[in-house]
Amino acid sequence: MPSLGVASPRIRPAARVMRLGFVPLFDAAPLLVAEALGLFEAVGLRVALSPEGSWAAIRDKLAFSALDGAHLLAPMPIALAAGLGGVEARLQVACGLSRNGNGITLSNELAGGDLAAKLKARRGPATLAVVFPFSSHNYLLRRWLLAQGIDPERDVRLTAVPPPRMAHRLAAGEIDGFCVGAPWGAAAEAMGAGQVVAGTAEIWPEHPEKLFAFSTEYLATHREQAVAATAAIIAAARWLEDPANRVQAISIMAGRALWQLSPATIESAFDATHRIRFRAATLPRREEAALWLSAMREAGHMPDSIPDAQALSPFNDGLWRDAAARLNEPEPLLETTA
């Protein structure tokens, strides 16, 4: 078991079970590793991880207090603070879980050559899938299309598909491509269904991808437990960065989230094309959240009537700083380009 550090004393064992949701994806790894290695127990927490079938399920359970915290797409706390999609939830981002890690995969017909010309030659618009309307995948795919002279509103049709179904739907010809986290692009390539044509790190280097957040209702009475859980997650992210732990990390992910994939396909999530860069630098940065907000406004998803302060209200680094202090974790130095 990795050490949590000399500044991480056990809290009094929690009588109440902390309910944390996640979608069984590779970038939920810090949560799954924290559970598998006993890091939550090491800080005196009783945690129940709840696998959810979709981001909509995560959203709804947070909104109705069926979960205390959850693994989230980076733009989701903004959408929930603004009540987009008719669902509002008050959250506090505790830490990041991953950076980069998504890839754009196209059918064999569309991959390679002039994509804009290929789309114009089609009888109808191509259908490209993303994981959720308010997702980094959606906004980064839009930026990638625009850079190639393709209007994401006019020249293609965007739809939402759960990540585990994307490769199969591409193989069946139901969609023409997708933007999703690793290793699903590698899974599509292994099936011969398509080719990974870009990584989202090429669009926005070191972009924040998944976050972890608590409901403000839970924090009102359990802040100490939330800080302890955040420390355990940061420690798990640090453990995942060490290449010496890769084999064990793959085993944990195969057993707890990606059971339908081979170890070789899971391992591809660490390589240069599909890599999800788990890092101890889990500090949630408000300035990066503001860039997601800008992308949401550009896509027409965020009404002008919603002020920036309201939309960005979930982003406060207080929980991270309190947790990092227990681990002697320094504030990361990171330069990002949007």
TAJO-V308115 format. One record per run of one state. SS is the DSSP state (A for helix, B for strand, O for the rest). FROM is the first residue (numbers start at 1). LEN is the number of residues. If there is no record, write none. Layout:
SS_FROM_LEN, SS_FROM_LEN
//
This chain:
O_1_17, B_18_6, O_24_2, A_26_11, O_37_2, A_39_4, O_43_4, B_47_6, O_53_2, A_55_9, O_64_5, B_69_5, O_74_2, A_76_7, O_83_1, A_84_3, O_87_4, B_91_10, O_101_1, B_102_6, O_108_7, A_115_7, O_122_4, B_126_5, O_131_5, A_136_12, O_148_8, B_156_5, O_161_2, A_163_9, O_172_5, B_177_5, O_182_2, A_184_8, O_192_2, B_194_6, A_200_3, O_203_5, B_208_8, A_216_26, O_242_1, A_243_14, O_257_6, A_263_8, O_271_5, B_276_1, O_277_9, A_286_13, O_299_9, A_308_4, O_312_6, A_318_10, O_328_11
//
